[in-house]
Amino acid sequence: MMSVIEGILAGLTYGLVVGLIKYASLWKSIIKSKKELTLGALYLRMGIGYAINVVALLFVFLIRNLVPLNFMAMILSAAIGLSIAGKLAPIRERVASVKEK
């Protein structure tokens, strides 16, 4: 039981940290910029963000036998952490202002 709780905490922490780093590297400069965001640039950043999520979850999968934590609890909570970090990032307003060119 303790392994499950530790797996949840480790996965959630990992997901939140990776998600916040992803936000800082991909979106923070776009949000602070007054420059107009194009649809192509938006799709490129979204694709890179999805790839980062896949790599982050693949990492959890690859270390499943190296850590003494419950794998299912850890990978599910890592995915939830990534999702929460994405929802916390204030990018909706900026994305809504994108115009096709």
All heavy atoms as an XYZ file, in Angstrom:
767
protein
N       0.825     -1.202      0.000
C       0.000      0.000      0.000
C       0.862      1.256      0.000
O       0.536      2.219     -0.668
C      -0.934     -0.043      1.219
C      -1.847      1.134      1.294
S      -3.017      1.088     -0.070
C      -3.998      2.462      0.316
N       1.947      1.218      0.758
C       2.817      2.390      0.826
C       3.484      2.655     -0.525
O       3.692      3.800     -0.901
C       3.872      2.191      1.916
C       4.584      3.445      2.259
S       3.397      4.660      2.861
C       4.443      5.701      3.772
N       3.776      1.590     -1.267
C       4.382      1.732     -2.581
C       3.435      2.445     -3.544
O       3.873      3.208     -4.399
C       4.759      0.356     -3.134
O       5.182      0.457     -4.450
N       2.133      2.200     -3.409
C       1.145      2.849     -4.261
C       1.087      4.344     -3.953
O       1.106      5.179     -4.871
C      -0.250      2.200     -4.090
C      -1.299      2.985     -4.847
C      -0.220      0.758     -4.543
N       1.036      4.685     -2.698
C       0.979      6.099     -2.306
C       2.250      6.828     -2.726
O       2.197      7.941     -3.260
C       0.735      6.234     -0.786
C      -0.651      5.689     -0.439
C       0.879      7.682     -0.341
C      -0.908      5.557      1.035
N       3.397      6.190     -2.515
C       4.660      6.796     -2.937
C       4.725      6.924     -4.457
O       5.238      7.912     -4.981
C       5.833      5.972     -2.420
C       6.007      6.040     -0.925
C       7.014      5.030     -0.404
O       7.384      4.101     -1.158
O       7.420      5.186      0.750
N       4.197      5.935     -5.173
C       4.152      5.998     -6.629
C       3.278      7.138     -7.122
O       3.619      7.831     -8.085
N       2.138      7.329     -6.468
C       1.249      8.440     -6.826
C       1.941      9.775     -6.591
O       1.923     10.660     -7.453
C      -0.077      8.351     -6.040
C      -0.901      7.168     -6.538
C      -0.871      9.646     -6.163
C      -2.119      6.861     -5.692
N       2.564      9.928     -5.440
C       3.241     11.193     -5.129
C       4.416     11.443     -6.070
O       4.606     12.563     -6.550
C       3.705     11.203     -3.675
C       2.592     11.254     -2.630
C       3.173     11.136     -1.229
C       1.791     12.529     -2.771
N       5.199     10.404     -6.342
C       6.350     10.556     -7.234
C       5.887     10.879     -8.652
O       6.438     11.774     -9.308
C       7.193      9.282     -7.231
N       4.883     10.173     -9.136
C       4.386     10.419    -10.485
C       3.766     11.790    -10.636
O       3.996     12.488    -11.629
N       2.984     12.205     -9.663
C       2.353     13.522     -9.714
C       3.403     14.631     -9.683
O       3.332     15.587    -10.460
C       1.372     13.668     -8.551
C       0.378     14.800     -8.615
C      -0.481     14.689     -9.856
C      -0.502     14.796     -7.378
N       4.378     14.481     -8.828
C       5.456     15.474     -8.749
C       6.232     15.526    -10.058
O       6.497     16.609    -10.588
C       6.409     15.137     -7.590
O       5.661     15.082     -6.377
C       7.520     16.157     -7.466
N       6.573     14.368    -10.569
C       7.308     14.292    -11.832
C       6.506     14.931    -12.970
O       7.032     15.729    -13.744
C       7.633     12.828    -12.140
C       8.209     12.593    -13.513
C       9.514     12.985    -13.816
C       7.465     11.981    -14.509
C      10.048     12.773    -15.068
C       7.990     11.763    -15.762
C       9.283     12.154    -16.044
O       9.796     11.947    -17.288
N       5.236     14.594    -13.074
C       4.393     15.151    -14.123
C       4.262     16.662    -14.026
O       4.321     17.367    -15.039
N       4.078     17.166    -12.817
C       3.961     18.616    -12.641
C       5.258     19.336    -12.993
O       5.246     20.382    -13.649
C       3.550     18.942    -11.203
C       2.088     18.683    -10.860
C       1.862     18.822     -9.362
C       1.184     19.634    -11.623
N       6.386     18.767    -12.568
C       7.679     19.405    -12.855
C       7.954     19.417    -14.352
O       8.332     20.449    -14.918
C       8.820     18.706    -12.072
C      10.182     19.127    -12.577
C       8.688     18.986    -10.590
N       7.761     18.279    -15.013
C       7.978     18.229    -16.462
C       7.008     19.167    -17.178
O       7.394     19.883    -18.110
C       7.849     16.782    -16.992
C       7.834     16.752    -18.507
C       8.972     15.919    -16.463
N       5.767     19.199    -16.751
C       4.784     20.082    -17.366
C       5.130     21.552    -17.205
O       4.969     22.342    -18.135
N       5.607     21.930    -16.033
C       5.978     23.333    -15.816
C       7.226     23.715    -16.591
O       7.324     24.827    -17.112
C       6.148     23.604    -14.320
C       4.846     23.538    -13.514
C       5.124     23.703    -12.021
C       3.850     24.582    -13.987
N       8.182     22.789    -16.694
C       9.371     23.051    -17.508
C       8.985     23.173    -18.974
O       9.488     24.033    -19.704
C      10.433     21.952    -17.291
C      11.023     22.063    -15.886
C      11.536     22.032    -18.343
C      11.911     20.914    -15.482
N       8.069     22.314    -19.415
C       7.579     22.380    -20.795
C       6.913     23.731    -21.051
O       7.146     24.372    -22.070
C       6.595     21.247    -21.058
C       6.024     21.245    -22.451
C       5.069     20.098    -22.664
C       3.783     20.383    -21.934
N       2.693     19.467    -22.274
N       6.084     24.174    -20.122
C       5.432     25.473    -20.258
C       6.468     26.594    -20.342
O       6.380     27.457    -21.212
C       4.492     25.719    -19.078
C       4.170     27.176    -18.880
C       3.342     27.855    -19.766
C       4.718     27.896    -17.821
C       3.065     29.199    -19.599
C       4.444     29.228    -17.647
C       3.618     29.884    -18.534
O       3.353     31.212    -18.382
N       7.445     26.554    -19.452
C       8.451     27.617    -19.420
C       9.268     27.650    -20.706
O       9.611     28.723    -21.201
C       9.367     27.437    -18.213
N       9.556     26.483    -21.261
C      10.398     26.465    -22.453
C       9.616     26.738    -23.740
O      10.157     27.323    -24.674
C      11.133     25.133    -22.559
O      10.213     24.078    -22.704
N       8.374     26.323    -23.811
C       7.616     26.468    -25.060
C       6.728     27.701    -25.119
O       6.599     28.327    -26.167
C       6.727     25.240    -25.282
C       7.394     23.952    -25.699
C       6.359     22.849    -25.832
C       8.138     24.126    -26.993
N       6.073     28.034    -24.024
C       4.992     29.013    -24.095
C       5.271     30.340    -23.407
O       4.650     31.337    -23.747
C       3.721     28.414    -23.497
C       3.255     27.226    -24.260
C       3.369     25.922    -23.885
C       2.606     27.216    -25.526
N       2.839     25.109    -24.840
C       2.353     25.882    -25.864
C       2.215     28.209    -26.414
C       1.734     25.518    -27.042
C       1.591     27.835    -27.583
C       1.358     26.507    -27.895
N       6.164     30.376    -22.440
C       6.344     31.599    -21.662
C       6.775     32.776    -22.533
O       6.253     33.877    -22.397
C       7.348     31.361    -20.541
C       7.321     32.432    -19.494
C       8.134     32.028    -18.301
C       7.973     33.053    -17.218
N       8.728     32.728    -16.031
N       7.703     32.542    -23.454
C       8.156     33.645    -24.306
C       7.051     34.109    -25.252
O       6.954     35.297    -25.567
C       9.385     33.216    -25.106
O       9.058     32.140    -25.966
N       6.211     33.196    -25.696
C       5.102     33.543    -26.594
C       4.068     34.395    -25.855
O       3.524     35.342    -26.408
C       4.435     32.262    -27.137
C       5.394     31.516    -28.051
C       3.136     32.560    -27.848
C       5.679     32.201    -29.351
N       3.788     34.052    -24.624
C       2.778     34.771    -23.856
C       3.238     36.190    -23.553
O       2.458     37.137    -23.646
C       2.437     34.004    -22.571
C       1.688     32.726    -22.944
C       1.608     34.845    -21.619
C       1.456     31.797    -21.799
N       4.522     36.358    -23.236
C       5.023     37.684    -22.898
C       5.256     38.553    -24.128
O       5.324     39.760    -24.024
C       6.315     37.551    -22.099
C       6.084     36.966    -20.735
C       7.321     36.999    -19.903
C       7.002     36.407    -18.563
N       7.504     37.165    -17.473
N       5.353     37.934    -25.291
C       5.631     38.660    -26.515
C       4.371     39.355    -27.030
O       3.271     38.838    -26.941
C       6.163     37.698    -27.574
O       6.274     38.345    -28.808
N       4.557     40.513    -27.614
C       3.444     41.237    -28.236
C       3.315     40.860    -29.701
O       2.377     41.272    -30.374
C       3.668     42.758    -28.114
C       3.724     43.240    -26.691
C       2.382     43.062    -26.025
C       2.454     43.585    -24.603
N       1.319     43.203    -23.817
N       4.269     40.108    -30.219
C       4.274     39.689    -31.609
C       3.117     38.729    -31.874
O       2.776     37.903    -31.036
C       5.607     38.996    -31.906
C       5.944     38.861    -33.343
C       7.382     38.388    -33.456
C       7.474     37.351    -34.541
N       8.800     36.802    -34.668
N       2.517     38.845    -33.050
C       1.381     37.993    -33.394
C       1.838     36.549    -33.597
O       2.846     36.276    -34.227
C       0.721     38.508    -34.672
C      -0.550     37.773    -35.015
C      -1.257     38.383    -36.201
O      -1.442     39.615    -36.196
O      -1.604     37.624    -37.118
N       1.082     35.629    -33.050
C       1.374     34.207    -33.153
C       0.671     33.641    -34.379
O      -0.527     33.821    -34.556
C       0.884     33.490    -31.887
C       1.130     31.998    -31.769
C       2.625     31.707    -31.748
C       0.486     31.461    -30.506
N       1.425     32.968    -35.238
C       0.835     32.382    -36.438
C       0.322     30.981    -36.135
O       0.729     30.347    -35.157
C       1.848     32.309    -37.584
O       2.905     31.427    -37.209
C       2.401     33.689    -37.928
N      -0.537     30.500    -36.989
C      -1.100     29.170    -36.820
C      -0.022     28.091    -36.928
O      -0.023     27.118    -36.179
C      -2.194     28.949    -37.862
C      -3.183     27.829    -37.617
C      -3.881     28.002    -36.280
C      -4.195     27.763    -38.730
N       0.928     28.272    -37.841
C       2.018     27.311    -38.000
C       2.881     27.227    -36.753
O       3.273     26.136    -36.328
N       3.207     28.378    -36.172
C       4.016     28.395    -34.956
C       3.258     27.742    -33.797
O       3.854     27.034    -32.974
C       4.398     29.825    -34.592
N       1.960     27.966    -33.738
C       1.141     27.360    -32.701
C       1.140     25.839    -32.827
O       1.364     25.119    -31.852
C      -0.283     27.893    -32.769
C      -1.292     27.213    -31.842
C      -0.980     27.537    -30.395
C      -2.694     27.632    -32.199
N       0.909     25.341    -34.055
C       0.881     23.890    -34.265
C       2.242     23.256    -33.999
O       2.320     22.145    -33.486
C       0.418     23.566    -35.680
C      -1.067     23.740    -35.883
C      -1.583     24.040    -37.128
C      -1.961     23.617    -34.829
C      -2.943     24.196    -37.335
C      -3.314     23.776    -35.013
C      -3.805     24.060    -36.258
O      -5.151     24.214    -36.430
N       3.308     23.945    -34.354
C       4.645     23.425    -34.087
C       4.873     23.277    -32.585
O       5.334     22.234    -32.116
C       5.705     24.339    -34.702
C       7.152     23.938    -34.417
C       7.467     22.602    -35.088
C       8.101     25.022    -34.893
N       4.531     24.298    -31.821
C       4.713     24.232    -30.364
C       3.810     23.178    -29.726
O       4.208     22.498    -28.792
C       4.471     25.600    -29.740
C       5.582     26.558    -30.061
C       5.336     27.931    -29.488
N       6.308     28.868    -29.976
C       7.502     29.061    -29.442
N       7.871     28.375    -28.396
N       8.326     29.944    -29.960
N       2.599     23.028    -30.243
C       1.709     22.001    -29.713
C       2.266     20.604    -30.006
O       2.227     19.726    -29.141
C       0.312     22.154    -30.313
C      -0.456     23.329    -29.760
S      -2.040     23.611    -30.587
C      -2.911     22.128    -30.178
N       2.805     20.405    -31.194
C       3.406     19.118    -31.544
C       4.606     18.801    -30.681
O       4.779     17.656    -30.218
N       5.443     19.796    -30.431
C       6.600     19.598    -29.559
C       6.132     19.285    -28.144
O       6.694     18.426    -27.461
C       7.518     20.842    -29.582
C       8.174     20.981    -30.954
C       8.576     20.760    -28.500
C       8.889     22.296    -31.165
N       5.078     19.960    -27.695
C       4.533     19.697    -26.359
C       4.020     18.267    -26.224
O       4.248     17.600    -25.216
N       3.317     17.781    -27.250
C       2.835     16.396    -27.227
C       4.003     15.420    -27.214
O       3.968     14.407    -26.514
C       1.930     16.109    -28.420
C       0.590     16.800    -28.355
C       0.046     17.387    -29.484
C      -0.132     16.870    -27.170
C      -1.176     18.029    -29.436
C      -1.353     17.515    -27.120
C      -1.872     18.088    -28.251
O      -3.079     18.716    -28.194
N       5.042     15.716    -27.988
C       6.217     14.847    -28.009
C       6.904     14.814    -26.639
O       7.348     13.747    -26.193
C       7.194     15.317    -29.088
N       6.964     15.953    -25.970
C       7.551     15.998    -24.624
C       6.728     15.139    -23.671
O       7.284     14.404    -22.845
C       7.665     17.453    -24.126
C       8.731     18.196    -24.929
C       7.990     17.501    -22.628
C       8.773     19.684    -24.674
N       5.409     15.204    -23.776
C       4.551     14.366    -22.926
C       4.801     12.888    -23.170
O       4.898     12.097    -22.221
C       3.080     14.688    -23.168
C       2.674     16.027    -22.614
O       3.394     16.654    -21.851
N       1.513     16.491    -23.023
N       4.913     12.493    -24.427
C       5.152     11.090    -24.762
C       6.501     10.634    -24.221
O       6.618      9.551    -23.636
C       5.047     10.862    -26.289
C       5.556      9.492    -26.680
C       3.618     11.050    -26.748
N       7.522     11.453    -24.393
C       8.852     11.102    -23.903
C       8.856     11.018    -22.371
O       9.479     10.116    -21.798
C       9.914     12.104    -24.415
C      11.241     11.924    -23.710
C      10.078     11.960    -25.917
N       8.151     11.916    -21.718
C       8.085     11.890    -20.252
C       7.423     10.602    -19.758
O       7.902      9.972    -18.809
C       7.320     13.109    -19.738
N       6.345     10.191    -20.407
C       5.674      8.955    -19.995
C       6.480      7.726    -20.409
O       6.477      6.718    -19.694
C       4.264      8.905    -20.571
C       3.315      9.965    -20.019
C       1.979      9.906    -20.730
C       3.146      9.829    -18.522
N       7.187      7.803    -21.520
C       8.071      6.711    -21.934
C       9.191      6.520    -20.920
O       9.572      5.387    -20.611
C       8.644      6.987    -23.321
C       9.588      5.940    -23.888
C       8.859      4.611    -24.089
C      10.194      6.419    -25.191
N       9.695      7.615    -20.371
C      10.729      7.536    -19.347
C      10.220      6.785    -18.116
O      10.926      5.926    -17.569
C      11.206      8.940    -18.957
C      12.222      8.949    -17.859
C      13.527      8.556    -18.109
C      11.873      9.333    -16.578
C      14.462      8.554    -17.093
C      12.800      9.332    -15.559
C      14.106      8.940    -15.814
N       9.006      7.092    -17.696
C       8.417      6.375    -16.555
C       8.286      4.890    -16.880
O       8.587      4.031    -16.051
C       7.047      6.964    -16.156
C       6.379      6.134    -15.077
C       7.202      8.402    -15.686
N       7.876      4.577    -18.099
C       7.765      3.178    -18.515
C       9.122      2.481    -18.486
O       9.228      1.335    -18.037
C       7.155      3.100    -19.921
C       7.086      1.711    -20.464
C       6.121      0.827    -20.012
C       7.992      1.279    -21.416
C       6.053     -0.464    -20.504
C       7.935     -0.005    -21.920
C       6.962     -0.883    -21.460
N      10.163      3.161    -18.946
C      11.476      2.538    -19.018
C      12.111      2.310    -17.648
O      12.919      1.388    -17.495
C      12.406      3.371    -19.905
C      12.035      3.398    -21.391
C      12.951      4.351    -22.146
C      12.077      2.002    -21.985
N      11.773      3.128    -16.665
C      12.364      2.946    -15.333
C      11.479      2.113    -14.405
O      11.772      1.985    -13.225
C      12.689      4.299    -14.662
C      11.424      5.090    -14.367
C      13.681      5.091    -15.482
C      11.638      6.237    -13.414
N      10.427      1.508    -14.940
C       9.463      0.783    -14.109
C      10.100     -0.335    -13.297
O       9.664     -0.616    -12.187
C       8.323      0.243    -14.959
C       8.709     -0.895    -15.854
C       7.595     -1.265    -16.811
N       7.942     -2.378    -17.655
C       8.700     -2.311    -18.735
N       9.190     -1.147    -19.111
N       8.975     -3.390    -19.441
N      11.135     -0.976    -13.812
C      11.784     -2.064    -13.080
C      12.934     -1.588    -12.209
O      13.484     -2.368    -11.434
C      12.290     -3.128    -14.057
C      11.147     -3.825    -14.767
O      10.092     -4.033    -14.188
N      11.354     -4.152    -16.030
N      13.310     -0.332    -12.326
C      14.429      0.202    -11.560
C      14.005      0.868    -10.256
O      14.833      1.037     -9.363
C      15.217      1.207    -12.414
C      15.797      0.666    -13.726
C      16.458      1.790    -14.507
C      16.788     -0.449    -13.447
N      12.759      1.272    -10.166
C      12.281      1.936     -8.952
C      11.306      1.015     -8.221
O      10.527      0.301     -8.846
C      11.600      3.291     -9.271
C      12.603      4.289     -9.789
C      10.470      3.137    -10.254
N      11.342      1.024     -6.907
C      10.473      0.109     -6.136
C       9.074      0.672     -5.897
O       8.490      0.473     -4.843
C      11.231     -0.039     -4.818
C      11.915      1.271     -4.649
C      12.300      1.710     -6.047
N       8.537      1.373     -6.884
C       7.219      1.985     -6.745
C       6.224      1.275     -7.641
O       6.599      0.638     -8.629
C       7.285      3.472     -7.108
C       8.262      4.322     -6.302
C       8.366      5.712     -6.889
C       7.857      4.372     -4.853
N       4.963      1.418     -7.337
C       3.916      0.827     -8.143
C       3.874      1.531     -9.493
O       3.630      2.732     -9.578
C       2.575      0.960     -7.418
C       1.460      0.265     -8.133
O       1.121      0.625     -9.258
N       0.886     -0.725     -7.480
N       4.099      0.761    -10.568
C       4.202      1.345    -11.903
C       2.898      1.993    -12.346
O       2.896      3.099    -12.879
C       4.637      0.277    -12.913
C       4.460      0.689    -14.330
C       5.254      1.692    -14.872
C       3.497      0.115    -15.131
C       5.097      2.099    -16.186
C       3.327      0.514    -16.439
C       4.132      1.505    -16.969
N       1.787      1.305    -12.175
C       0.505      1.842    -12.645
C       0.158      3.151    -11.935
O      -0.294      4.105    -12.565
C      -0.615      0.819    -12.446
C      -0.516     -0.371    -13.368
S      -0.477      0.073    -15.104
C      -2.134      0.652    -15.325
N       0.372      3.189    -10.643
C       0.089      4.413     -9.894
C       0.988      5.550    -10.363
O       0.545      6.697    -10.514
C       0.281      4.173     -8.402
N       2.242      5.217    -10.631
C       3.200      6.246    -11.013
C       2.924      6.796    -12.411
O       2.926      8.010    -12.617
C       4.620      5.704    -10.945
C       5.676      6.751    -11.085
S       7.263      6.065    -10.637
C       8.336      7.360    -11.143
N       2.652      5.939    -13.370
C       2.453      6.441    -14.736
C       1.118      7.181    -14.870
O       1.023      8.188    -15.567
C       2.608      5.320    -15.789
C       2.846      5.952    -17.165
C       1.417      4.391    -15.820
C       3.507      5.064    -18.157
N       0.089      6.692    -14.189
C      -1.200      7.397    -14.241
C      -1.118      8.763    -13.575
O      -1.641      9.751    -14.095
C      -2.299      6.554    -13.600
C      -2.742      5.332    -14.397
C      -3.733      4.504    -13.601
C      -3.329      5.744    -15.728
N      -0.448      8.827    -12.441
C      -0.336     10.124    -11.764
C       0.619     11.058    -12.506
O       0.436     12.281    -12.466
C       0.082      9.943    -10.309
O       1.313      9.273    -10.220
N       1.605     10.519    -13.216
C       2.474     11.370    -14.040
C       1.662     11.982    -15.184
O       1.814     13.166    -15.496
C       3.651     10.568    -14.583
N       0.801     11.188    -15.799
C      -0.063     11.711    -16.863
C      -1.015     12.770    -16.314
O      -1.255     13.802    -16.967
C      -0.847     10.569    -17.507
N      -1.544     12.538    -15.139
C      -2.432     13.523    -14.510
C      -1.663     14.802    -14.190
O      -2.154     15.911    -14.404
C      -3.098     12.927    -13.256
C      -4.096     11.854    -13.675
C      -3.778     14.007    -12.421
C      -4.622     11.014    -12.533
N      -0.434     14.662    -13.701
C       0.400     15.830    -13.415
C       0.708     16.636    -14.656
O       0.665     17.873    -14.645
N       1.005     15.955    -15.766
C       1.239     16.653    -17.029
C      -0.014     17.398    -17.478
O       0.052     18.529    -17.964
C       1.668     15.658    -18.113
C       3.084     15.117    -18.022
C       3.255     13.911    -18.938
C       4.091     16.199    -18.355
N      -1.150     16.770    -17.299
C      -2.412     17.388    -17.683
C      -2.727     18.600    -16.820
O      -3.152     19.648    -17.325
C      -3.534     16.359    -17.582
O      -4.765     16.929    -17.900
N      -2.522     18.475    -15.529
C      -2.774     19.595    -14.614
C      -1.860     20.768    -14.942
O      -2.296     21.922    -14.963
C      -2.604     19.148    -13.148
C      -3.746     18.215    -12.746
C      -2.543     20.348    -12.213
C      -3.554     17.569    -11.391
N      -0.584     20.485    -15.209
C       0.353     21.561    -15.544
C      -0.080     22.259    -16.823
O       0.033     23.483    -16.949
C       1.766     21.005    -15.691
N      -0.608     21.513    -17.781
C      -1.105     22.118    -19.015
C      -2.316     22.995    -18.779
O      -2.483     24.037    -19.409
N      -3.178     22.582    -17.873
C      -4.370     23.381    -17.564
C      -4.021     24.640    -16.779
O      -4.715     25.651    -16.886
C      -5.377     22.551    -16.757
C      -5.921     21.359    -17.499
C      -6.782     21.779    -18.656
C      -7.331     20.565    -19.351
N      -7.923     20.858    -20.626
N      -2.952     24.583    -15.991
C      -2.555     25.744    -15.190
C      -1.851     26.812    -16.024
O      -1.830     27.974    -15.642
C      -1.635     25.312    -14.044
C      -2.270     24.458    -12.953
C      -1.213     24.040    -11.931
C      -3.397     25.202    -12.263
N      -1.273     26.419    -17.140
C      -0.551     27.368    -17.984
C      -1.545     28.338    -18.634
O      -2.503     27.907    -19.260
C       0.236     26.620    -19.051
N      -1.306     29.627    -18.498
C      -2.253     30.625    -19.023
C      -2.054     30.882    -20.513
O      -1.664     31.973    -20.929
C      -1.925     31.867    -18.199
C      -0.468     31.722    -17.903
C      -0.228     30.250    -17.750
N      -2.324     29.898    -21.349
C      -2.094     30.057    -22.784
C      -3.375     30.143    -23.589
O      -3.341     30.416    -24.777
C      -1.218     28.912    -23.331
C      -1.877     27.574    -23.108
C       0.163     28.955    -22.762
C      -1.161     26.410    -23.725
N      -4.509     29.929    -22.960
C      -5.773     29.907    -23.705
C      -6.075     31.226    -24.400
O      -6.533     31.240    -25.539
C      -6.914     29.531    -22.775
C      -6.929     28.065    -22.451
C      -8.101     27.711    -21.537
N      -7.905     26.421    -20.939
C      -7.125     26.169    -19.907
N      -6.454     27.128    -19.351
N      -7.002     24.955    -19.434
N      -5.851     32.336    -23.721
C      -6.149     33.640    -24.300
C      -5.258     33.907    -25.508
O      -5.691     34.448    -26.516
C      -5.952     34.758    -23.265
C      -6.859     34.656    -22.059
C      -6.339     33.717    -20.993
O      -5.115     33.445    -20.961
O      -7.152     33.234    -20.191
N      -4.000     33.522    -25.390
C      -3.048     33.758    -26.476
C      -3.377     32.879    -27.685
O      -3.301     33.303    -28.819
C      -1.638     33.472    -25.970
C      -0.553     33.871    -26.914
C      -0.394     35.389    -26.902
N       0.834     35.710    -27.573
C       0.889     36.395    -28.711
N      -0.209     36.825    -29.267
N       2.031     36.644    -29.272
N      -3.756     31.632    -27.418
C      -4.110     30.714    -28.499
C      -5.385     31.174    -29.191
O      -5.510     31.062    -30.412
C      -4.256     29.272    -27.948
C      -4.856     28.348    -28.971
C      -2.897     28.748    -27.488
N      -6.308     31.732    -28.452
C      -7.560     32.210    -29.032
C      -7.340     33.384    -29.981
O      -8.154     33.615    -30.872
C      -8.531     32.594    -27.928
N      -6.234     34.096    -29.815
C      -5.984     35.264    -30.658
C      -5.242     34.931    -31.958
O      -4.953     35.821    -32.735
C      -5.166     36.300    -29.869
O      -3.858     35.826    -29.666
N      -4.956     33.658    -32.191
C      -4.209     33.254    -33.388
C      -5.084     33.405    -34.620
O      -6.253     33.019    -34.619
C      -3.728     31.778    -33.257
C      -3.091     31.316    -34.552
C      -2.759     31.661    -32.103
N      -4.497     33.989    -35.653
C      -5.219     34.173    -36.910
C      -4.535     33.375    -38.007
O      -3.324     33.265    -38.038
C      -5.251     35.652    -37.268
C      -6.016     36.473    -36.271
C      -6.114     37.902    -36.726
C      -6.963     38.747    -35.826
N      -6.635     38.726    -34.450
N      -5.333     32.845    -38.926
C      -4.780     32.112    -40.069
C      -4.124     33.082    -41.021
O      -4.590     34.185    -41.226
C      -5.891     31.372    -40.808
C      -6.255     30.072    -40.171
C      -7.180     29.276    -41.054
O      -6.768     28.970    -42.193
O      -8.282     28.979    -40.600
N      -3.024     32.610    -41.622
C      -2.345     33.421    -42.640
C      -2.152     32.600    -43.872
O      -1.941     31.464    -43.872
C      -1.012     33.911    -42.124
C      -1.174     35.065    -41.199
C       0.172     35.699    -40.951
C      -0.042     36.972    -40.197
N       1.149     37.715    -39.988
